[in-house]
Amino acid sequence: MPHRPSREVEAIVAGRHDDPFAFLGMHKTSAGVFVRALLPDAEEMVVIDTASGEIAAHGERIHPAGFFVASMPDRKAPFRYRLRVSWGGHLHEFDDVYRFPPVLGELDIHLLIEGNHLASYQKLGAHAVVHDGVEGVAFAVWAPNARRVSLVGDFNAWDGCRMPMRKRHAGGFWEIFVPGLRPGHLYKYELLGPQGELLPLKADPHAERAERPPGTASVVAGPSRHVWQDGGWMSERAPHNDREAPIAIYEVHLGSWRRNAAEHGGYLSYRELAEQLVPYVADLGFTHIEVMPMTEYPFDGSWGYQPISLFAPTSRHGGPDDCRAFIDACHRAGLGLWLDWVPGHFPTDAHGLGRFDGTALYEHADPRQGLHRDWNTLIYNYGRREVANFLLSSALYWMREYHIDGLRVDAVASMLYLDYSRNQGEWIPNVFGGRENLDA
């Protein structure tokens, strides 16, 4: 019996379905087992039984956009399968994204909603994992007010209809596991806002690697391969950070300290900075290096105080392990490293955190609380549990994963005082009528 397009098929094709995992993939009905898949530009789809390697069913194309249905009326229960698809006369065989169970655990979701998951970077963002026995990358993002969130990237033609994500819980966490995907791919999220409006593509707030500016995509980061050699420093560093210990800080912006003459004034890499900056500072007798923000930021002409990715070292100097090698070199030379860390505000760039899911999610909705007019930046809503968790996780991430020795917090006064750089009537008092930001 031929299949005909339904409202749900039309919603999938249009990128408007609010629960794609309930419709795509393999499902059992009273009429048997079905596999549904959206495969734009595909000529043919075949379902392969993974256990036997045999063809289980041929798909029928029921929509010109490439929606296929394979019927297996004799099958009584779902089974592991792969899709064999013909594109342009070439066969491709792969695991279907929509056959996999959720990745995020219920406890993780509970802690994220509570704002008590201080290692949120281990669950949100992009992570190379083995899921249900298959290697791939798990993606997860918080966007509670979005109608739909899709993963887009250089692996699916940046098409938001191809990989709509699974929404988990009323807390608004969206996830998807992409089998076979490897580190190094570029990606973003495509969101429909609360009214179904299409939003600008968003970089991943928890991305651990970012595309080199002027590119604005996130990058799937692989597991670290850096072998730390600073065990002696880490075990003995407490006296170096003691409040009574002598200290001399060399503050530096890595992008302007020195340029690479061999590359016509390009940036020094993290490893070149380890070779040149570290011995220079040590010879001058300093005890610590304070690095102006290394978290990824969009504008080359700045010093990095308007970051986009609080979990990604700027790609201007290399990758995450290159950054680890630089910090390792500091410690081996007897130098502590402090990071200028910016939890006070973030830029209004379209791919950033501003109105992330179509609402004021990370920032305050009222510009008297949520906008720095001096800098044209947005102010974090510290009273929101998930936002506070995001910031605390970032701070702990740099200490745990990059061995930094301390944080120098930028623009503290603007965080603490609601009337910072505002005239009367341009700010909202706290619940006691004062100017202190009690949430900060």
C-alpha positions as MATLAB code, in Angstrom:
seq = 'MPHRPSREVEAIVAGRHDDPFAFLGMHKTSAGVFVRALLPDAEEMVVIDTASGEIAAHGERIHPAGFFVASMPDRKAPFRYRLRVSWGGHLHEFDDVYRFPPVLGELDIHLLIEGNHLASYQKLGAHAVVHDGVEGVAFAVWAPNARRVSLVGDFNAWDGCRMPMRKRHAGGFWEIFVPGLRPGHLYKYELLGPQGELLPLKADPHAERAERPPGTASVVAGPSRHVWQDGGWMSERAPHNDREAPIAIYEVHLGSWRRNAAEHGGYLSYRELAEQLVPYVADLGFTHIEVMPMTEYPFDGSWGYQPISLFAPTSRHGGPDDCRAFIDACHRAGLGLWLDWVPGHFPTDAHGLGRFDGTALYEHADPRQGLHRDWNTLIYNYGRREVANFLLSSALYWMREYHIDGLRVDAVASMLYLDYSRNQGEWIPNVFGGRENLDA';
ca = [
       0.000    0.000    0.000;
       1.603    3.315   -1.065;
       2.349    5.931    1.579;
       1.161    9.500    1.215;
       2.587   12.666    2.731;
       0.952   13.617    6.014;
       0.963   16.787    8.071;
       3.848   15.358   10.050;
       5.825   14.692    6.893;
       5.178   18.242    5.737;
       6.292   19.544    9.141;
       9.536   17.542    8.962;
      10.252   18.738    5.409;
       9.561   22.341    6.428;
      11.701   22.074    9.561;
       8.700   22.737   11.796;
       8.166   19.422   13.588;
       8.446   19.820   17.372;
       9.277   16.179   18.170;
      11.279   14.665   15.298;
      12.469   11.613   17.258;
       8.841   10.556   17.733;
       8.377   10.384   13.967;
      11.736    9.832   12.249;
      13.756    6.642   12.573;
      12.278    3.209   13.317;
       8.876    2.810   14.952;
       6.543   -0.105   15.592;
       2.836    0.176   14.788;
      -0.017   -2.288   14.459;
       0.903   -2.598   10.776;
       4.482   -3.637   11.497;
       7.782   -1.737   11.670;
       8.521    1.438    9.710;
      11.631    3.537    9.086;
      11.140    7.164    8.125;
      13.994    9.412    6.964;
      14.467   12.804    5.361;
      17.286   12.483    2.811;
      17.332   15.532    0.522;
      18.513   14.826   -3.042;
      18.704   11.063   -2.427;
      17.636    8.744   -5.252;
      17.171    5.586   -3.201;
      17.082    4.389    0.419;
      17.520    0.831    1.671;
      17.257   -0.384    5.283;
      20.037   -2.807    6.291;
      19.678   -5.187    9.249;
      22.898   -4.549   11.174;
      23.002   -8.034   12.691;
      22.756   -9.939    9.408;
      23.967   -7.347    6.945;
      20.971   -8.199    4.776;
      18.510   -5.819    3.157;
      15.454   -5.525    5.405;
      13.400   -3.206    3.205;
      13.497   -0.767    0.310;
      12.316    2.730    1.028;
       9.606    4.542   -0.900;
      10.101    8.209   -1.678;
       6.827    9.878   -0.744;
       7.823   13.541   -0.927;
       9.903   15.345   -3.565;
      12.032   16.916   -0.808;
      13.476   13.451   -0.164;
      11.246   11.934    2.497;
      11.424    8.131    2.466;
       9.392    5.446    4.231;
      10.393    1.783    4.434;
       7.673   -0.665    5.533;
       8.366   -4.032    7.168;
       4.944   -5.548    7.953;
       6.453   -8.942    8.864;
       8.727   -7.488   11.542;
       7.315   -7.658   15.048;
       9.847   -5.504   16.908;
      12.400   -2.762   16.222;
      15.980   -3.836   15.490;
      19.410   -2.311   14.885;
      19.685   -0.983   11.365;
      21.705    1.144    8.998;
      20.667    3.135    5.952;
      22.158    2.566    2.500;
      21.480    5.649    0.414;
      22.245    6.571   -3.174;
      23.249   10.167   -3.844;
      24.358   11.078   -7.333;
      24.774    7.437   -8.218;
      27.124    6.792   -5.267;
      26.145    4.511   -2.378;
      26.644    5.600    1.234;
      25.918    3.393    4.241;
      25.599    4.852    7.724;
      23.800    4.633   11.067;
      20.605    6.656   11.205;
      20.819    9.575   13.636;
      17.225    8.863   14.701;
      17.773    5.291   15.845;
      19.777    6.259   18.941;
      18.465    6.726   22.491;
      19.107    9.899   24.515;
      22.608   10.705   25.740;
      21.901   13.069   28.647;
      21.049   11.245   31.864;
      18.136   12.226   34.090;
      20.471   13.161   36.942;
      22.495   15.452   34.681;
      19.318   17.191   33.519;
      18.116   17.532   37.110;
      21.405   19.119   38.209;
      21.494   21.422   35.180;
      17.991   22.680   35.944;
      18.936   23.173   39.602;
      22.041   25.105   38.589;
      24.211   22.666   40.512;
      26.037   20.926   37.655;
      29.415   22.609   38.016;
      30.897   20.415   35.294;
      28.222   21.305   32.740;
      30.935   21.441   30.089;
      31.168   17.654   30.310;
      27.538   17.258   29.185;
      26.629   20.334   27.149;
      28.478   21.289   23.983;
      30.006   18.763   21.586;
      31.752   15.612   22.812;
      33.282   12.668   20.990;
      31.731    9.596   22.636;
      30.844    5.963   22.069;
      27.053    5.717   22.298;
      25.152    2.461   21.986;
      28.377    0.868   20.745;
      28.959    3.441   17.975;
      31.582    6.196   17.805;
      30.352    9.697   17.080;
      29.723   13.106   18.595;
      27.026   14.030   21.115;
      25.687   17.594   21.009;
      23.588   19.269   23.700;
      22.440   22.857   24.223;
      20.098   24.797   26.511;
      17.327   26.683   24.696;
      14.090   26.348   26.712;
      11.965   28.764   24.695;
      12.858   27.529   21.221;
      10.191   25.781   19.151;
      12.837   23.771   17.326;
      16.633   23.439   17.518;
      18.652   21.841   14.737;
      22.309   20.952   14.451;
      23.820   22.414   11.286;
      27.358   22.184   10.006;
      29.739   21.377    7.197;
      28.595   17.737    7.471;
      24.930   18.364    6.552;
      25.082   21.350    4.161;
      24.141   23.735    7.018;
      20.542   22.622    6.451;
      18.331   22.983    9.511;
      15.799   20.442    8.201;
      18.272   17.540    8.257;
      19.132   17.150   11.942;
      16.444   18.582   14.237;
      17.316   17.740   17.823;
      15.496   15.958   20.658;
      14.074   18.152   23.422;
      14.657   16.768   26.895;
      12.466   17.826   29.798;
      10.675   21.100   30.393;
      14.054   22.571   31.314;
      14.698   23.008   27.617;
      17.812   20.945   26.908;
      18.167   19.744   23.334;
      20.454   16.942   22.230;
      21.465   14.759   19.302;
      24.085   12.079   18.690;
      25.678   12.007   15.239;
      27.237    8.612   14.545;
      30.508    8.537   12.643;
      31.224   12.251   13.075;
      34.809   13.166   13.957;
      36.464   16.127   15.701;
      37.332   19.082   13.508;
      33.942   19.687   11.904;
      32.364   23.159   11.958;
      28.880   23.499   13.422;
      26.247   25.854   14.812;
      22.662   25.629   16.007;
      19.647   26.752   14.012;
      16.712   27.738   16.221;
      13.097   28.674   15.754;
      12.020   31.163   18.403;
       8.858   31.028   20.534;
       6.690   32.338   17.684;
       8.297   30.047   15.113;
      10.600   32.780   13.819;
      13.941   31.719   12.332;
      16.835   33.080   14.409;
      20.416   33.803   13.320;
      22.645   30.723   13.480;
      24.154   30.459   16.960;
      27.596   29.320   18.056;
      27.621   26.703   20.810;
      27.837   28.384   24.258;
      29.784   25.357   25.567;
      32.009   24.870   22.517;
      35.565   23.973   23.522;
      36.980   25.120   20.203;
      35.986   27.887   17.806;
      36.613   28.707   14.182;
      39.328   31.294   13.662;
      37.802   34.764   13.216;
      36.363   36.213   11.075;
      34.679   32.783   10.990;
      32.052   32.402   13.689;
      31.315   28.672   13.805;
      32.043   26.328   16.669;
      34.406   23.414   16.088;
      34.015   19.864   17.378;
      36.965   19.462   19.741;
      38.486   16.054   20.259;
      39.695   14.674   23.600;
      42.894   16.291   24.803;
      46.085   14.463   23.880;
      48.328   16.792   25.853;
      50.476   15.073   28.466;
      50.943   17.493   31.339;
      54.457   17.841   32.688;
      53.732   20.340   35.461;
      53.105   17.855   38.261;
      55.754   19.458   40.441;
      54.246   22.916   40.050;
      50.686   21.713   40.652;
      51.626   19.918   43.864;
      53.650   22.869   45.177;
      51.779   25.871   43.818;
      49.840   26.754   46.979;
      52.753   28.753   48.468;
      53.104   30.677   45.182;
      49.467   31.763   45.421;
      49.569   32.560   49.139;
      48.326   36.061   49.975;
      51.525   36.777   51.865;
      53.865   35.510   49.125;
      55.848   38.032   47.065;
      54.318   38.492   43.650;
      55.203   40.294   40.431;
      52.697   40.062   37.578;
      53.478   40.489   33.894;
      50.214   41.421   32.160;
      50.198   40.634   28.459;
      47.965   40.518   25.419;
      49.136   37.506   23.450;
      48.090   38.963   20.120;
      50.188   42.127   20.370;
      53.173   41.199   22.554;
      55.147   40.132   19.504;
      54.235   39.186   15.949;
      55.511   36.492   13.617;
      57.829   38.202   11.145;
      58.035   35.061    9.008;
      54.274   35.230    8.455;
      54.125   38.950    7.651;
      53.114   40.028   11.124;
      50.749   37.143   11.876;
      49.997   35.939   15.374;
      52.515   33.860   17.266;
      51.222   30.388   18.002;
      50.748   29.187   21.574;
      53.811   26.987   21.143;
      55.884   29.900   19.817;
      54.729   31.947   22.808;
      55.924   29.113   25.040;
      59.344   29.351   23.402;
      59.605   33.157   23.354;
      57.324   34.782   25.945;
      57.859   32.352   28.827;
      61.681   32.637   29.071;
      61.435   36.401   28.480;
      59.113   36.874   31.460;
      61.059   34.445   33.646;
      64.353   36.269   32.920;
      62.747   39.555   33.999;
      62.040   38.064   37.428;
      58.267   37.986   37.364;
      56.386   35.305   39.299;
      53.153   35.254   37.289;
      51.832   35.974   33.827;
      48.383   37.522   33.612;
      46.967   36.876   30.153;
      44.350   39.227   28.801;
      41.290   37.189   27.780;
      42.114   33.994   25.915;
      38.478   32.972   25.624;
      37.340   33.262   21.999;
      36.212   36.728   20.919;
      34.995   37.957   17.525;
      36.757   41.294   16.945;
      40.457   41.269   16.040;
      40.813   44.927   16.934;
      39.941   44.315   20.588;
      41.842   42.855   23.541;
      39.281   40.109   24.006;
      37.088   41.673   26.694;
      33.905   40.882   24.750;
      34.120   37.073   24.513;
      31.707   34.786   22.691;
      32.921   31.350   23.826;
      33.804   31.089   27.516;
      35.024   27.495   27.154;
      37.212   27.880   24.046;
      40.738   29.337   23.937;
      41.047   31.768   21.050;
      41.959   29.975   17.855;
      44.170   32.856   16.732;
      47.162   31.086   18.299;
      46.263   27.437   17.731;
      44.105   24.689   19.170;
      43.185   23.714   22.734;
      46.188   21.410   23.222;
      48.509   24.136   21.931;
      47.086   26.392   24.635;
      47.654   23.669   27.238;
      51.274   23.374   26.064;
      51.770   27.123   26.613;
      50.407   26.967   30.164;
      52.468   23.837   30.841;
      55.592   25.708   29.727;
      54.784   28.558   32.135;
      54.579   26.142   35.058;
      57.755   24.295   34.118;
      59.521   27.674   34.097;
      58.220   28.433   37.608;
      55.618   30.942   36.435;
      52.013   30.976   37.529;
      49.368   31.890   34.955;
      46.290   33.964   35.631;
      43.519   34.434   33.122;
      41.531   37.600   32.611;
      38.019   36.167   32.748;
      34.957   38.167   31.695;
      31.680   37.177   33.394;
      30.397   40.760   33.506;
      29.037   41.147   29.995;
      29.015   39.715   26.481;
      28.776   41.184   22.977;
      25.659   41.637   20.883;
      27.034   39.731   17.865;
      24.229   37.793   16.171;
      25.936   34.399   16.594;
      26.475   34.907   20.331;
      24.381   34.537   23.487;
      22.084   37.512   22.952;
      18.416   36.430   22.660;
      19.771   32.947   22.192;
      16.429   31.158   21.871;
      14.440   34.200   20.784;
      14.141   35.485   24.346;
      16.428   37.230   26.817;
      17.884   33.916   28.028;
      21.368   34.750   29.309;
      20.722   38.473   29.743;
      18.044   40.586   31.430;
      15.087   41.530   29.236;
      14.868   45.090   30.579;
      17.718   47.200   29.106;
      17.962   49.060   32.427;
      19.349   45.811   33.802;
      20.564   43.993   30.713;
      22.431   46.525   28.557;
      25.745   48.323   29.064;
      25.234   51.422   26.964;
      28.899   52.463   27.336;
      30.132   49.269   25.700;
      27.007   48.166   23.795;
      27.206   44.808   25.544;
      24.673   42.638   27.348;
      24.709   41.841   31.074;
      24.333   38.307   32.390;
      21.264   37.560   34.484;
      23.079   36.209   37.555;
      19.770   35.477   39.261;
      18.979   32.739   36.773;
      20.284   29.406   38.045;
      21.301   28.081   34.650;
      23.257   31.263   33.839;
      25.111   31.234   37.152;
      25.883   27.552   36.561;
      27.209   28.385   33.075;
      29.614   30.991   34.457;
      30.804   28.927   37.429;
      31.377   25.945   35.143;
      33.505   28.121   32.865;
      35.691   29.268   35.757;
      36.164   25.718   37.016;
      36.773   24.456   33.485;
      39.837   26.651   33.044;
      41.228   25.580   36.398;
      40.590   21.868   35.906;
      41.223   21.420   32.201;
      43.916   24.063   31.637;
      45.638   24.174   35.062;
      45.399   27.950   35.327;
      46.340   29.317   38.727;
      43.843   32.109   39.136;
      41.243   34.364   37.567;
      41.346   38.121   37.329;
      37.681   39.128   36.957;
      37.106   42.065   34.651;
      34.663   44.957   35.180;
      33.688   43.920   38.709;
      32.146   47.280   39.605;
      29.745   46.990   36.688;
      28.644   43.612   38.074;
      28.196   44.716   41.665;
      26.324   48.007   41.238;
      23.026   48.326   39.419;
      23.564   52.041   38.836;
      27.010   51.596   37.276;
      27.447   54.363   34.654;
      23.712   55.106   34.754;
      21.795   58.239   35.564;
      18.762   58.429   37.812;
      15.862   56.581   36.198;
      18.152   54.431   34.052;
      18.471   51.587   36.554;
      16.229   49.365   38.672;
      16.889   49.098   42.443;
      17.149   45.752   44.180;
      14.309   44.399   46.349;
      15.534   46.524   49.269;
      15.698   49.702   47.225;
      19.498   49.662   47.054;
      21.940   49.812   44.180;
      23.773   46.574   44.958;
      23.280   43.668   42.552;
      22.432   41.000   45.114;
      22.486   38.208   42.527;
      26.109   38.965   41.601;
];
